Amino acid sequence: MCGIVAYIGPKDASPFLLEGLQRLEYRGYDSAGLAVVAPATRTAPARLKVCKVKGRVADLAAAVPARFKGGTGIGHTRWATHGVPSDANAHPHTDNEDRIAVVHNGIVENADELRAKLTADGAVFRSETDTEVLAHLIAAHRTDDGELEDAVRAALKLVVGTYGIAVLDAEQPDRIVVARNGSPIVLGIGEKEMFAASDVSALVRYTRQVVHLEDGELATVRADGFRTFTEDARTVTRQPSTVDWEIGSYDTGGYAHYLLKEIHEQPGAVERTLSGRLDERFATAHLGGLNLDARELREIRRVKILGCGSAYYAGEMGAQLIEELARIPAHSEPASEFRYRNPVIEADTLYVAVSQSGETYDTLAAVQEVKRKGGRVLGVVNTVGSAIARECDGGIYLHAGPEISVASTKAFTSTVVAFALLALHFGRIHDLSPADGRRIVSALKALPDQIREILEQDAEIARLAAAYADSQGMMFIGRVRGYPVAREGAQKLKEISYVHAEAYPASELKHGPLALISPELPTVAMVPDDELLDKNLTALGEIKAREGRVLAVAHRPVGPRLADHCLVVPKSEPELDPLLLNIPLQLFAYHAAVALGRDVDKPRNLAKSVTVE
């Protein structure tokens, strides 16, 4: 959730640190800070300079003194876990001699125990955070003639929990030590300078050559290179990879918000997800990254999809696609629950982990649990080289491009498309006919233009959203294929507009939710033109009979007797209709949030990459 940046080289560190932190703002945070090692002079040794504030990176930039020079530095944006947002609780944290500075993503689970011991040994704590424990612990293991990395290794052996850290030592300004366990750290390789960050978005302006640390690894970063090793000092070799995203992908591109830009980027994102993967000759999908041949795929008897938030809802759509096209039982489950319930791992079940960032901690932990028990896991992720991608046996990269806004839109849509490809591939290996395969291939090829057609309704959707934005809450309903759409629609509305929204299966209205219906609680209803159309229209009649307002999202107009307003979307094949029904709900949530004056790209209390429990 938090953001880390670090720089070492011949230039002044603070401008890079501030820009890097700005590029990590989308992850969500409540305070920011940086530390640099001021170089030694004829009259004074090298020393740490620290500046940190509660608030935005812009507030930090305004607070940084004019004389804040140093070629070695670390920076951080914090999302509170221990201690309220404040200047004192902001990172970096230092030891009592202001010799060691630490920035940290993650949670130190045994912080109270360590704090008590360190206090007894004379440490004086200046914050409520768990991170300050690390600064004092490293200082306690730092000897006058020892190396910083040895002190960091010794300290981390005592830590229980997750961390991505970067550490400075005023007496060894020629290096930064970083370490990873459950929270990402990426090194960037420059020309006689080196970088580190928790996300490649902070690095792409300066380098395309990056190195991802694995869990349990550390690195000593110097201006002329790096060395990676384990906690027991065993050297490991990490080869650089090339980032293929452009710096322009991290700008708003003339749109008012990243979220609106990313909604409008969906036709291109879908085209990239499909590129090179449709096999029209055999009416199937080509997915070489699965690392599973046809014989192995035929042995699969069940698919279990694991994800959190919107990734979980995309998994629900994916499960329906797999069941409909491949006739294999499939189910989606929150990864955050799966990892805690001692799941039964079956040899003939394929597990699929879904994460835009590829670093979602709950999902990564679920993957590791499956792997420990001998299960086979595929990853559906957007970020190449991410932890989940590396941990899985194979998978599908989305190639949706960077997604900056906290609320997922284009990655969500590309994930559903990836599941459609997976379901088509499975189906053709099992019992899906060539004719049905061609039907799905043709429908997939048509999706980008159909999404463009929906996006042309932006102004009309904005008008409707403004009319509904002041509602006390909203209900979203859908039946079978439409239910995951309703769930994702409700999620989008509440996470960026803060309007309370709940989703129910339309078939469940009579079993309780009808009690909520009133003119003050509008309903957004999924009304696809499929075999359940008449039943969905009946549900609308039940709502209108109780004076409820209805906004229908449908394939053909729904008259005023059953709906107050109707958004008409293009018709695809029934299996792919949910993907298109979701697009207007993204725009609806966005425009409702704008009408209410919300911080659309950085909704309160949320973060883009959830790397803590």
N, C-alpha and C positions, 0 to 999 in steps of 0.2 A: 504494500500500500504506500509506504513512504518512498522517498526518492533519494538516491545517493549519487554524487558525482565526485570525481577526484582528478587532479592534474599534477603532473610533475614534468618540468622541462625548463627551457631558458626564458620563457615568457612569464609575464605576471599572471598568476593563477586566478585571481578573483574575477576578471571579466568572463573567463570560460565557466567558472563555477556558477556565476549568476545566470548566464545564458543556459547552461545545462539544467539548472533548477527550473527555469522558466519552461523548458521543454518537458519537464516532468510534472508540471502543475496538474495535468489532466489526471494524474493518479490519485488526487485527493490529498489534502493536507490542511493543517491548522497553524503551523509555524515553520520558520525556516532559519537556517544559519550556515555560517561557514567559518573555517579556520585556515590560516596560512602560517607557514614558518617564515618569520621575518629574518632575513639573512644577518649573519654576524657582522659587526662593525669593528673598528679598531678599539673601541671602548666598551663594547657589549657583545655577549655571545648571542647566537641565534635564539629566538624565542617565539612562542606561539602568540598569534593575534586571533581573537575570537570575536565574532559579531553574530548575534542571533536575536530574533524578535518573534513575538506572537503576531500572526497575520500572514499576508501574502509575500511573494518574492519581491514584488515592487516595494513593499515596506522595508524589506531587508536591504534592497539596493539603495534606498534613501538613507538608511542608517549606517551603511558602511563608510568609515572615515576616509578622507581623501588619501591619507598616508596608510595604505593597507596593502603593502607590497610583499610579495613572496612568490617564489617559483614552485613551491610545493603546497598543495592545499586540498581540503575536502569540504564538501557542502552537503546539505540535507534539507529535505522537506519532511515534516513529521505529521503523522496521523495518530492522534492520541490513543494509547492503550493503557499506560500507567501515568497517572497525573493529568490534571486539567491542562488545556492549552495555556501556556504562559511563556514569558521570556526565559525564566529559569528552567523550565522543562524542555525547551527547544534544544535541538542538537546543533553543534557538537557538544559533548560533555568531556570534561577534563579531570585529571587527578588534582590533588591539593597543591602540588607544586607547579601546576599548569605546564607540565612537560609533555604529557600524553593527551591527545585528543582523539575521540572516537565518534563516528556516526554509525548508526545501527538500524537496520530493518529487521523486524521479527519480535520475539518475546523470549526473555530469559525466565524460564519457569521456576527456577530455584533462586530468584533474585532476593527474596526476603532472607533466606538462609545465608547467602553470600554477603548481603548487606550487614547482617548482624555480626558476622565474623570480621569483616573489614572494619566495622565501627569499633569493635573491641580491640583491633590492632592499631587504632588511631586515625582511621580515615574519617573525614568530615564531609558529609553529603550535602549538596546544595540544591538538589532537585528531588522530585517524587518518582523519578523514572527508574525502570529496570536497567536502562542503558548505562547510567552513571556507574553502576556496579562494574561494568567492563573496563572503564577507564581506570578505576582504582585497582582492579584485579591485575590488569596488565602492568600498571606501575609497581605493584607489589612484587611482580616477578621480573622486573627490569633491573639488571645489575649494571654497574658503571662500565664494565668491560664487555658486556654481553650484547647480543644482537636483538633488535626489536622483534624480529620474527620469532625468536626463541621465547621471548616473553609472551607474545600473542599465543603461540602454540600451547605453552604451559597454562595460560589463563583459560583457554577454550576447553581444555581437558576437564575443567571443573564446572563448565556451564552445561545446564540442561535446558534445551529449548531450540528455537530456530533463530538464525541470524544470517544477515549479510552485513559485513562491517568493513570500514576503512579506518586505518589507524595512522596517526602522525606521531612522531617523536621529535621534539625540538632539538635534541642532541644528535639526531641522525636524519638531517633534512634531505639526504640524498635518496630517500626511499619512502614509499607508502606500502603498508602491509594490508592486504584485503583477505577476507575469508568468507566462505559460503557454507551454510547448512540449512536448506529449506527455503532460502530467500535469494533471489538471483543476484549474481555479480558478473559483469561483463568487462573485459579489458579491451581497450582500443589502442591500436598500434599506430603511432605517428612517426614523423621524421625527426629523430632526436628528441622526441617527447612522447609521453604515454598518458593514457586516460583510463579511468575506470568509472563504471556507473551501474545502476541497477536496471537500466533499460537502454537499448541501443539508440532510442530516440534522442538521448542526450549527446550521442557521439557522432551521428551521421554527417554533421556539417564538417567534421574534422578528420574523419577516417572512415574507410569502408572495411578495414581489416580488424576483425574482432576475435576474441577468445572467450568462450564460455567456461566458467569454472563449474565443476561438479560438486555435489554435496560432499562435505568433509575435506575439501581442498582449500589451500591458501595460496597466495602469490605475493612475492616481493616485487614491487613495480619501481623501476628506476627510469630515468630519462632515456637511457639507451637500450632498454629491454625489460624482460620480466623472467621470473623463475617461479614455476608452480610446484607445489609439494603438498604432502599430507600432514596431519597432526603429529604423526610419528617421524616426521622429517624425511620421509621417503620422496625422492624426486619423481614427478610425473611429467609426461610430455603432452602438451596441448598445442595442436596445430591451428593457426588462424583460419577463419572462414570469411567469406566476403558478403557484406550486407548488400542486398539488391534493391532496397527502397531508396527513393530519391529524397533529397532534403525538402523539395516542394511538397511532398506528401505530408509534411508536418506543419504546413501553413493552412489558413482557412480558405485560401483561394478565392477571396472576394465574397464568401458567404458570411452571414452574420455570426454564425457559430460553427464549430467543428461538427456538431451533430447534424445540422442541416446539410452541410457539405457531404457528410458520409451517407446520409439518406439518398442524396442525389447521385452519389458515386456507385450506387448499387447495380445499375445495368453493367457497368464496366467490371465491377467486382465479380458478378455472376459469370460474365464472359471469361474472366481469368480462371475462375474455378472450373469451368467446363473445358477450357482450352486443352486440346490434345487428348481429351479423355472420352470422347464420344466415338464409338466404333459403329458407323452406319452400316458397314458391310454385314456384320453379324448382329446388328441391333442390340448392342450391349455397351458397357463402359469399360475402358481400359484403365486399370488402377494398379500399376506396377509396384507402387510403394507398399502394398499390403503385405508383401512377402508371404503370400499364401497361394498355393496352386489350386487348381480346380478340385483335385481329389481331397485336399485338406478342407476346402470350403464345403464340400458335400458332407463332411463328417460333423459339421457344426449343427447342433440341434436347438440352440437358443442364443439370443443376443441380448446382452445387458449393457445399457448405455449409462454412463456416469458423467454428471456435470453439475454446475452450480448456477443458480439464477437463470439468466436467459439461455445459457448453454444447456441447462436441464430441460427447459421448454423446447429448445431446438431438438433435443434428444427425444422428447415425446413425439414430435412430428416425425423424426427419423424412425422411431420404433413402429409407428403406423405404416410408414412407407415400406419398411422391411417386411412386416407381416402381410401387407397387401400384395406386394410384388414378388416376394420370395417365398411367402407362406412359411416363414420361420417364426416361431414365437419370439417376441421382442418386447423389452420393457425398459423404461427410463427411470432412473432413481437419482435423488440428490447425492452427489459424491460425499457431501458433508455428513450425511446420515450413514451411508454405506460403510464408511471406514470404522464406525464405532460399534457396529452391531454383530461383529464376529461372523461375517458372511460365509455361506457355504460356497466354495469355489469348485465349479464342475468342469471336468476335462473337456466336455463337448460344448461348452459355452464360450462364445467370443465376447470379450469385454471391450467396450469402446469408450475412451476417455475424451471428453470434449472441453476445450478451453481456448478462447481467443488468444490469450497471452502465452499459453503453454506453461505458465508458472503458478496457476491457482493452487494454493497450498493444499486445500482440502482434496482437490482432484488428484494432485500429485501423490498425496498420502494414500488415497484409494488405489491408485495404480500400483504403488509399492506393496500394498497389502495383497492385491491380486497376484503380483509377481512372486511374493514370498510363498504363496500357497500353490504355485505352479500353474497359474492361469495364463492364458494368452491375451494380450492387450493391444489394441490398435489405438492410435491417437488421431483425433480430428482437431488440428490446431492451425493457427494463423501465423505464428512466429517461428520461423526456421531456426533450428538449433536450440530451441527452448528446452527446459528440463523435462517436460512431459514427452516432447517429441523424442528426446534422447532415451528416455526410460522405456518407451513402448517398443514392441516387436516390429511394428510397421505402422502405416497410417496414411492419412490424406492431408496434405497441406492445402489450406484454403486459397492462398495467394490473393486475399481480398485487399491487401495493402494495409498500411498502418491505420489503426482505429484509435483516435485520440479521445473523443468524448467518452465519459464514464459509461453512459448508456449505450449498449451494443445495438447496432442496426445492420450495417453491411456485413459484419462478421456473422451475425445471427442468420441473415439470409443466405450467405455463402455456406454456412454450416448445413442448413437444410438442403441446399443443392448438393453438397457433398454426400449427404445421406441418401438423396435420390440416386446419385451415381452408385453408391454402395448397394442400395436395394436392387437397382437394375442389374448390376454385376452378379449379385447373389441369385436374383430371379432367373436370369438366363442360364446359369449353371444348374439351377433346379428345374422348375416347371413353367417358367414364363415363356409364352410362345414367341416366335419371331415377330408375329404381327403386333403383339402387345409391346414387345421391345421397341419396334419401330415407332409405335404410338408414343411411348415415353421419350424416346430420343428426339422426335419431332417437337414434342411439347417443351423439352428442356432447351432446345435451340431457340424457341420462340420467347422464352422468359425475359431476356433483356429488353426487347422491344415492348413487351407487355408492361414491364415495370416502368419504362419511360412513359407509356400512356397514362399510368396511374399518377406519376409525378407531375404530369401536366394539370392535374386537379389541385395542385398545391394551394392556389388562392381560394378555391371553394372550401377546401378542408380547413384552411386558416379561419375563414368566416364562421364555419360551424364550431370549430374548437373554441373560438372566443365566446360564442353563444352558450356553450356548455361549461366553460371554465369555472364559473362561480358556483357550480353545484356542490352540495355538501358531501357528495360522494358519487360513485358511479358503479354500476354492475355490468359485467361483461359475460355474455353467455354464448355457448357454441355447443354443437352436438357432434360427437365422434371426432371427425377430422377437424371440426371447428373449435373443439374445446381447447387444445393447446394454443390455438390462435388467440382465444379469449384470455387465456392465462398470461401469455406474453403481452397482449395489449394492456391488460390491467397493470402488469409489472412496469411497463414503460410509463404509463400515466402517473402512477404513484411515485416512481423514483425520480422523475424530473419535474413534475408539477406539484407534488406533495398532496394532491387530491386523493382521498381514500378511494381505493378501487378494489373490488373483489371479482373473481371469476368463478362461475359455476357451470356445470353441464346443463344445457337447456332442459334435459330430461329430469333434472333434480329440482326444478322450480317449485313443483307441487309438494316437494318433501321438505319445505322449510323456507327457502329464500323469498317466496311470494309474500311473506309477512313484511318484507322490507319495502315492497313496491309502494311508491307514492309519487306525486308530481315533483317532489324535491330530489328524488333519486332516479336519474335517467339510466336507461339500459342501452348498451352497445351490443348489438346482436349480429352474429355471423350467420348469414343466410345464403349458403352456396346453392347453386342450381344442381343438386344431385338427388339421389334416391330418398333423401330425408327432407326435401324441400317442404312438403306438406306439413310434416311434424314441426319443423321450425316456424312455419307461418302460424300454426296453432299456438305455439308458445308466445308469439308476438300478440296474438289475440288475447291471451290470458293477462298479459301485462297491460295492454290498453284498456281492458275491462276494469282494471284497478287504477285507472288514471295515471299510469306510468308513461313517461316520455320515452320514445324509442328512436335510436339512430341505428339504422340497418346498414350493414356492409354486405352487399349482395351482387349477384351476377346480372340481375335484371331489376328494373325499378319495383319497389314495394310501395303501394299506394298509401295515402294518408289515413286510411282506416286502420292500418296495421303499423305504420311508422310515421313519425313526425318528420324525419329526414332520412335520406337514403344516399349512400355512396355506392356507385356502381363500378365494379372492377372487371377487367377482362376475364373471360373463362378460359381455363387451361384444362388439362385432363383432371378428373376428380382427385387422383392421388396427389397432384401438384397444386391444386386450388388453394390449400392453406398458405402456401408461400406468398401468393399474390394478395390474399385477403389480409395479410399482416401489414403490407406496405402502407395503406392509408392510416392504420392505427399508429404507426410511427410518426407520421406527419401530424396526426391529431394530437398526440401527446406533446410533440414539440411545440406546436402553436398554442396549445393550452398553457404550457409552461411559460412561453413568451408573454402571453396575455396577462399572466399572473406576476410577471416580473421576476421569474426565477433565474438562478444562475445555471443555465441549461447544461453547459458542458461539465460543470463541477457541482453536482447536487450535494446538498448538505449530508454529512455523516457517511458518505459513500466514497469508494475509491475504485479506480479502474482495475488494477491488478491486486487481487486479495491474497496476499502472501503470508497472512497470519490466520490463526484459527478464530 
